């Protein structure tokens, strides 16, 4: 939600240059122009897809003869037209990174609308294209020599639908209370948007040999849920004859959700049932007992040679907060009001720590326990997780990733082993690290409680002079 402040980032360098003196030396003017050109240079090309059909081999029956798709954003003002971005690193590049942008989710009038309570990125068309370059570094930074994906072309899939990139539904039951002429229909068409990108790949990237599919937060879910469809596109040997290997990197998307999330929200509200890959998970999957843990395990069974890496901070504050948002909306109490206090601070400091029974009742501890259990129990000989200390949300689009260490293992070293087959991948767990508080003593966000204790904590834990690990995993 902080992305609404992105436009300020573009004003700072412009104001700086405007403030230069008129009588500056000519060489200074030349330097100023060169720097300004570099600041404003955007390596990302915008691509606007049209409605079309796509062929994905060996998939659901509905995909066999051409799946029609309708790319679009949610439909609120400033968020209607979908487009994606391409960064070309080299001509005829054989390496491709497909990156899914994060940005929350929504499924109700209570969190799809409002000035302070909207919980997804809903203003794609209002931000300049340059936001991709400015806001996202880490694995997207071709200028960093330490980046294991610096040589990869990038297809960046923006997020504007609130449906974890998996919906195919137009909803007529929403009502935006802040718009007098409210549109009759809003759209959760995230999966349709993904299909438009796959269509582009089928035409423009038939030469690729190495592919990485990655996503952060909601984009991590998008990468996971759409992975089988992406995988099947590249399994078309006639079209992608040189294809060699592919890996999946899911960042901060661990799937601790309330009961009914998949059957009520994913299936019904977002219309995702036709998009679930039955050749991987079986038919009517959303009617059973689905989970991200189970879904990933089925992916590793279907594609045993693909390397899958999953990352989270042990007490990811945004994921804890969203878990609590689900509970608030599901319970219908307290009464809705469009105020920032309705869902509480976005760093989850005011979310209750208890219960810690490992069930799906929202709490700080239940999110942490469920996320940890899910990673430990996901199967697959080439599935690996990295559980970092702290509560910082997402890592792969930030330069923080180059210095982060958990249990003695540098995150970027681990990432290289996942995407490049450099070294041997391992599971990394902060709880096995040295020191008194290895899961909370670093990588935590600035807030009065964390700063005072010097560790990742919450109001409940802080009141007892504890960090979150002591509360949730202690006696």
C-alpha positions in Angstrom: 0.0 0.0 0.0 3.0 2.3 0.4 3.4 2.3 -3.4 1.2 5.4 -3.6 4.2 7.4 -2.5 6.3 6.1 -5.4 5.6 9.3 -7.5 7.7 11.3 -5.0 10.7 9.2 -5.9 10.7 10.6 -9.4 10.4 14.3 -8.2 13.5 14.3 -6.1 16.2 14.1 -8.9 14.2 16.5 -11.1 14.0 19.1 -8.4 17.7 18.7 -7.7 18.6 19.5 -11.3 16.2 22.3 -11.6 17.9 23.9 -8.6 21.3 24.1 -10.3 22.7 27.6 -11.0 22.3 29.0 -14.4 25.9 30.1 -14.7 27.3 26.6 -14.0 30.3 25.6 -16.2 29.5 23.8 -19.5 31.1 20.6 -18.3 28.8 20.6 -15.3 25.8 21.1 -17.6 26.9 18.1 -19.7 27.4 16.0 -16.6 24.0 17.1 -15.2 22.4 16.1 -18.5 24.1 12.7 -18.5 23.1 12.0 -15.0 19.5 13.1 -15.6 19.4 10.9 -18.7 20.6 7.9 -16.6 18.0 8.6 -13.9 15.2 8.8 -16.4 16.3 6.0 -18.6 13.9 3.1 -18.4 15.2 -0.3 -19.6 11.6 -1.7 -19.4 9.4 -1.7 -22.5 5.7 -1.6 -21.9 3.7 -4.3 -23.7 -0.1 -4.0 -23.9 -1.8 -7.3 -24.8 -5.2 -7.8 -26.4 -7.8 -10.4 -25.9 -6.7 -13.6 -27.5 -6.4 -17.4 -27.2 -3.5 -19.5 -26.1 -2.5 -23.2 -26.6 -0.9 -24.9 -23.6 -0.1 -28.5 -24.3 -1.1 -31.5 -22.1 -3.3 -29.5 -19.7 -6.9 -29.2 -18.6 -9.4 -30.1 -21.4 -10.5 -26.5 -21.5 -7.0 -25.4 -22.5 -6.4 -28.0 -25.2 -8.0 -26.2 -28.2 -7.2 -22.7 -27.2 -8.0 -20.9 -23.9 -9.5 -17.5 -24.5 -8.4 -14.8 -22.1 -9.4 -11.2 -21.3 -6.5 -9.2 -19.8 -7.6 -6.3 -17.6 -7.2 -4.8 -14.2 -9.7 -4.6 -11.4 -11.6 -1.7 -12.8 -11.4 1.1 -10.3 -10.2 4.5 -11.5 -6.5 4.4 -12.5 -6.5 0.7 -12.6 -8.3 -0.5 -15.7 -5.8 -1.4 -18.4 -3.3 -4.3 -17.9 0.2 -4.2 -19.5 3.4 -5.9 -18.6 7.1 -5.0 -19.0 10.0 -6.5 -20.9 13.7 -5.8 -20.1 16.1 -7.0 -22.8 19.6 -7.6 -21.5 21.0 -9.1 -24.7 19.8 -9.9 -28.2 18.3 -13.4 -28.6 18.9 -14.0 -24.9 18.6 -17.7 -23.9 17.9 -16.8 -20.3 14.5 -15.5 -19.1 13.2 -14.4 -15.7 9.4 -14.2 -15.3 8.7 -12.1 -12.2 5.3 -11.7 -10.6 4.8 -8.4 -8.8 3.2 -8.5 -5.3 0.7 -6.1 -3.8 -1.8 -7.7 -1.4 -5.3 -9.1 -2.2 -9.0 -8.2 -1.9 -12.2 -10.2 -1.8 -14.8 -8.0 -0.1 -16.2 -4.5 -0.1 -14.4 -4.2 3.3 -11.0 -4.5 1.7 -11.4 -3.9 -2.1 -12.4 -0.3 -1.5 -11.8 2.6 0.9 -9.2 5.3 1.4 -7.4 3.5 4.2 -8.7 0.0 4.0 -7.9 -1.1 0.4 -5.5 -4.0 0.7 -4.2 -4.4 -2.8 -2.2 -2.5 -5.4 -5.0 -0.8 -7.2 -3.5 2.1 -9.2 -1.2 0.5 -11.9 -2.2 3.1 -14.5 -1.5 6.0 -12.2 2.2 5.3 -11.7 4.9 6.0 -14.3 6.5 3.0 -16.0 9.7 4.0 -14.4 8.4 2.7 -11.1 9.6 -0.8 -12.0 13.2 0.3 -12.3 13.0 2.5 -9.2 11.1 0.3 -6.8 12.5 -3.2 -7.6 16.1 -4.1 -7.3 17.6 -7.4 -6.1 17.2 -10.1 -8.7 15.9 -7.5 -11.2 19.1 -5.4 -11.0 21.2 -6.2 -14.1 23.8 -3.7 -12.9 24.8 -5.7 -9.8 27.6 -8.1 -10.5 26.5 -10.3 -7.5 23.0 -10.8 -8.9 22.8 -14.4 -10.1 20.1 -13.4 -12.6 21.8 -10.3 -14.0 22.2 -11.9 -17.4 18.5 -12.8 -17.7 15.9 -11.0 -19.8 13.0 -10.0 -17.6 9.2 -10.3 -18.2 7.7 -8.3 -15.3 4.1 -9.1 -14.6 2.4 -6.2 -12.7 -0.3 -6.8 -10.2 -3.6 -5.0 -10.5 -6.4 -7.5 -9.8 -6.3 -8.4 -6.1 -6.5 -12.2 -6.8 -3.0 -13.5 -6.4 -2.7 -13.6 -10.2 -5.0 -16.6 -10.4 -8.6 -15.2 -11.0 -10.8 -15.3 -14.1 -14.0 -13.7 -12.8 -16.0 -10.5 -13.3 -17.9 -9.6 -10.1 -21.1 -7.6 -10.2 -21.7 -7.6 -6.4 -19.0 -5.1 -5.4 -20.0 -1.6 -4.5 -17.4 1.1 -4.1 -18.9 3.5 -1.5 -16.6 6.4 -2.7 -17.7 6.4 -6.3 -21.2 7.8 -7.1 -21.3 6.3 -10.6 -19.9 2.9 -9.5 -19.1 0.5 -12.4 -21.4 -2.4 -12.6 -18.6 -5.0 -12.7 -15.1 -5.3 -11.3 -12.6 -7.9 -12.6 -10.4 -10.5 -10.9 -8.6 -11.4 -14.1 -5.1 -12.1 -12.9 -4.8 -15.5 -14.6 -6.0 -14.0 -17.9 -3.2 -11.4 -17.6 -0.7 -14.2 -17.0 -2.0 -16.1 -20.1 -1.3 -12.9 -22.2 2.3 -13.0 -21.0 2.6 -16.7 -21.9 1.2 -16.0 -25.4 4.0 -13.4 -25.8 6.6 -16.0 -24.7 5.3 -18.5 -27.2 6.0 -16.0 -30.0 9.1 -14.1 -28.7 11.1 -16.4 -26.5 11.3 -19.8 -28.4 15.1 -19.7 -28.1 15.3 -19.9 -24.3 17.2 -22.6 -22.5 17.1 -21.4 -18.9 14.0 -20.0 -17.1 13.4 -18.7 -13.6 9.9 -18.1 -12.3 9.8 -15.8 -9.3 7.4 -13.7 -7.3 7.2 -11.7 -4.1 4.3 -11.7 -1.7 1.0 -11.9 -3.7 3.4 -12.4 -6.7 4.9 -15.4 -4.9 1.5 -17.0 -4.8 1.1 -16.1 -8.5 4.4 -17.8 -9.3 3.4 -20.9 -7.4 -0.2 -21.2 -8.6 0.6 -20.4 -12.3 3.8 -22.4 -12.4 2.3 -25.6 -13.9 0.9 -23.5 -16.8 4.2 -21.8 -17.4 5.9 -25.2 -17.1 3.7 -26.7 -19.8 4.3 -23.9 -22.2 8.0 -24.7 -22.1 7.3 -28.5 -22.4 6.3 -27.9 -26.0 9.4 -29.4 -27.7 8.4 -28.4 -31.2 8.3 -24.7 -30.2 10.9 -24.6 -27.4 13.4 -27.2 -28.8 16.4 -25.7 -26.9 14.7 -25.5 -23.5 16.9 -27.0 -20.7 15.9 -26.1 -17.2 13.6 -24.1 -15.0 13.3 -23.2 -11.4 10.8 -21.6 -9.1 11.5 -19.0 -6.4 8.6 -18.1 -4.1 9.3 -15.2 -1.9 7.1 -14.4 1.2 4.1 -16.5 0.2 3.6 -19.2 2.8 -0.1 -19.8 2.7 -1.2 -19.6 6.3 -4.9 -18.8 5.6 -8.3 -19.0 7.3 -10.6 -22.0 6.8 -12.6 -21.6 3.6 -10.1 -19.3 1.9 -9.7 -21.6 -1.1 -13.3 -22.7 -1.5 -15.0 -19.4 -0.7 -12.5 -16.8 -2.0 -10.2 -18.4 -4.5 -12.9 -20.6 -6.1 -16.0 -18.5 -5.8 -15.0 -14.8 -5.5 -12.1 -15.0 -7.9 -13.4 -17.7 -10.2 -10.2 -19.6 -10.2 -11.5 -23.2 -10.4 -11.0 -23.5 -14.2 -7.4 -22.3 -13.7 -6.3 -25.0 -11.3 -4.1 -27.5 -13.1 -5.9 -30.8 -12.8 -3.0 -32.7 -14.5 -1.0 -31.8 -11.4 -3.4 -31.7 -8.5 -6.4 -33.6 -9.7 -10.0 -32.5 -10.4 -12.1 -30.4 -8.1 -9.0 -29.5 -6.1 -10.4 -26.4 -4.4 -13.3 -28.5 -3.0 -10.9 -30.7 -1.0 -8.3 -29.6 1.5 -5.9 -27.5 -0.6 -2.9 -25.7 0.8 0.2 -24.1 -0.6 2.2 -26.9 1.1 0.2 -29.6 -0.8 0.2 -27.6 -4.0 4.0 -27.2 -4.0 4.5 -30.9 -3.1 2.4 -31.9 -6.1 4.4 -29.6 -8.3 7.6 -31.3 -7.2 6.1 -34.7 -7.9 4.9 -33.7 -11.4 8.2 -31.9 -12.3 10.9 -33.8 -10.3 13.8 -32.2 -12.1 12.7 -28.6 -11.4 14.4 -26.9 -8.5 11.9 -25.1 -6.1 13.0 -22.6 -3.5 10.8 -21.0 -0.9 11.7 -18.0 1.3 10.2 -16.3 4.3 11.2 -14.4 7.3 10.3 -16.3 10.4 7.9 -13.6 11.6 7.0 -11.8 8.3 5.0 -8.9 9.5 2.9 -8.4 6.4 1.9 -12.0 6.1 0.9 -12.0 9.8 -1.1 -8.8 9.2 -3.0 -10.3 6.2 -3.7 -13.4 8.2 -5.4 -11.2 10.7 -7.3 -9.2 8.0 -8.8 -12.5 6.9 -10.1 -13.1 10.4 -11.5 -9.6 10.8 -13.5 -9.7 7.5 -14.6 -13.3 8.0 -16.0 -12.6 11.5 -17.8 -9.4 10.4 -16.7 -7.8 13.7 -15.8 -5.1 14.6 -18.2 -3.0 12.5 -16.5 -1.7 9.3 -15.2 1.8 9.2 -12.8 3.2 6.6 -10.0 4.0 9.0 -6.4 2.8 9.4 -7.3 1.4 12.8 -9.8 -1.1 11.3 -7.1 -3.6 10.4 -4.4 -2.2 12.7 -0.8 -1.2 11.9 0.5 -2.9 8.8 3.5 -4.3 10.7 1.1 -6.5 12.8 2.5 -5.2 16.1 -1.1 -5.1 17.5 -2.2 -8.5 16.3 -2.7 -10.9 19.2 0.0 -13.4 19.7 -2.3 -16.2 20.8 -3.6 -18.8 20.2 -0.6 -20.8 19.2 -2.3 -24.1 18.5 -1.3 -24.4 14.9 -4.9 -24.2 13.7 -6.2 -21.5 11.3 -7.4 -19.0 13.9 -5.5 -15.8 13.0 -2.8 -14.8 15.4 0.9 -14.0 15.2 1.9 -17.3 16.6 -0.4 -19.4 14.4 0.9 -17.7 11.3 4.5 -18.4 12.3 3.8 -22.0 13.4 1.8 -22.8 10.2 4.4 -21.2 7.9 7.2 -23.1 9.6 5.3 -26.4 9.6 4.4 -26.0 5.9 7.9 -25.5 4.8 9.2 -28.4 6.9 6.6 -30.7 5.5 6.6 -29.8 1.8 8.0 -32.8 -0.1 10.3 -33.1 -3.1 13.9 -34.0 -3.6 14.6 -30.6 -5.2 12.5 -28.5 -2.9 14.4 -26.2 -0.5 13.4 -23.5 1.9 15.2 -20.5 3.5 13.7 -19.4 6.8 15.3 -16.1 7.7 15.3 -14.2 11.0 13.2 -11.2 11.6 9.9 -9.8 10.2 10.9 -8.0 7.0 8.5 -8.8 4.2 10.0 -10.1 0.9 13.7 -10.2 0.0 14.3 -10.9 -3.7 13.6 -7.4 -5.1 15.7 -5.6 -2.5 19.4 -5.3 -2.2 19.1 -6.5 1.4 19.2 -10.0 -0.1 23.0 -9.7 -0.7 23.8 -9.3 3.0 21.2 -11.4 4.7 22.5 -14.4 6.6 20.5 -17.2 8.3 22.2 -20.0 10.3 25.5 -19.0 8.7 24.2 -19.2 5.1 24.1 -16.1 2.9 20.8 -15.7 1.1 22.3 -14.8 -2.2 24.6 -17.9 -2.0 21.5 -20.0 -1.4 19.7 -18.3 -4.3 22.5 -19.1 -6.7 22.3 -22.7 -5.8 18.5 -22.7 -6.6 18.6 -20.9 -9.9 22.0 -21.6 -11.4 23.0 -25.0 -10.0 26.1 -23.4 -8.4 26.8 -25.3 -5.3 24.5 -27.7 -3.5 21.1 -26.3 -2.3 20.2 -26.9 1.3 17.3 -26.1 3.7 18.2 -23.1 5.8 16.5 -22.5 9.2 17.2 -19.6 11.4 16.2 -21.6 14.5 19.3 -23.8 14.0 21.6 -20.7 14.1 23.9 -19.7 16.9 23.3 -17.0 19.5 20.5 -16.3 22.0 17.9 -15.1 19.5 18.8 -16.3 16.0 15.3 -15.9 14.6 14.6 -12.4 15.9 17.9 -10.5 16.4 18.2 -9.0 12.9 16.3 -8.3 9.7 13.4 -6.7 11.6 11.5 -3.6 10.7 11.7 -0.3 12.5 8.9 0.3 15.0 9.0 1.4 18.6 8.6 -2.1 20.0 11.3 -3.7 17.8 13.7 -0.8 18.3 13.3 -0.9 22.1 13.7 -4.6 22.5 16.3 -5.0 19.8 14.5 -8.0 18.3 11.4 -8.8 16.3 8.5 -8.6 18.7 4.8 -7.5 19.1 2.8 -5.6 21.6 1.8 -8.8 23.5 5.3 -10.2 23.5 6.9 -6.9 24.4 4.6 -6.5 27.4 6.1 -9.7 28.7 9.7 -8.7 27.7 9.8 -11.4 25.1 10.4 -11.6 21.3 8.1 -13.4 19.0 10.1 -16.6 18.9 10.1 -16.9 22.7 6.4 -16.5 22.7 5.5 -18.7 19.8 8.0 -21.5 20.0 9.0 -21.3 23.6 7.4 -23.3 26.5 
